[in-house]
Amino acid sequence: MNQELFEKVENVLKNLRPYLQIDGGDVELVEITDDFIVKVKLLGACYACPLNLMTLRAGIERKIMKEIPLIKRLENVG
């Protein structure tokens, strides 16, 4: 995996974390696959939240794909 790509994704997550942490949640970058799928783990309140799929798709995935067009999808592995 490309370290520069990992750092770019981590930087986007870093900017999103305060919004998740307000509600007691967080996100951890687990890996980026060779076919540019970002795997994350939702933590804290985000893990069990009934809206976590919306947070994942409409929030985190949308922002990462906008900032880094190379990324194809985001998956929650938690």
C-alpha positions in Angstrom: 0.0 0.0 0.0 1.1 3.5 -0.8 2.1 5.4 2.4 1.3 8.7 0.9 -2.2 7.6 0.1 -2.7 6.3 3.6 -1.5 9.7 5.0 -4.0 11.6 2.7 -6.9 9.5 3.9 -5.8 9.8 7.5 -5.6 13.6 7.1 -9.2 13.7 5.8 -10.3 11.5 8.8 -8.4 13.8 11.1 -10.5 16.7 9.9 -13.8 14.7 10.4 -13.0 13.3 13.8 -14.1 16.4 15.8 -17.6 16.0 14.4 -17.8 12.4 15.4 -16.2 13.0 18.8 -18.9 15.5 19.7 -21.3 12.6 19.9 -18.9 10.3 21.5 -17.8 8.5 18.4 -14.6 8.1 16.3 -13.2 6.4 13.3 -10.0 4.4 12.8 -8.3 3.8 9.4 -7.6 0.1 9.2 -6.3 -0.4 5.6 -6.5 0.7 2.0 -6.7 -2.2 -0.4 -4.8 -2.5 -3.7 -8.1 -1.7 -5.5 -8.5 1.5 -3.5 -11.2 0.5 -1.0 -10.7 2.2 2.3 -11.5 0.0 5.4 -12.4 1.8 8.6 -13.6 0.9 12.0 -16.3 3.0 13.6 -15.6 3.4 17.3 -17.5 4.6 20.5 -21.0 5.8 19.9 -20.6 5.5 16.2 -20.2 1.7 16.4 -23.7 1.1 17.7 -25.5 4.1 16.3 -28.5 3.2 14.1 -27.4 6.0 11.7 -23.8 4.7 11.4 -24.4 3.7 7.7 -25.5 7.2 6.9 -22.5 8.6 8.7 -20.3 6.2 6.8 -21.7 6.9 3.3 -23.0 10.4 3.4 -20.3 11.8 5.6 -17.0 10.0 5.7 -17.1 8.2 2.3 -18.4 11.3 0.5 -15.6 13.5 1.9 -12.8 11.0 1.3 -13.9 10.4 -2.3 -14.2 14.1 -2.9 -10.8 14.9 -1.6 -9.1 11.8 -3.0 -10.8 10.7 -6.3 -8.6 7.6 -6.5 -10.7 6.0 -3.7 -13.5 3.8 -4.9 -15.4 2.9 -1.8 -15.4 2.9 2.0 -16.2 -0.2 4.1 -16.7 -0.5 7.9 -14.9 -3.6 9.2 -15.8 -3.1 12.8 
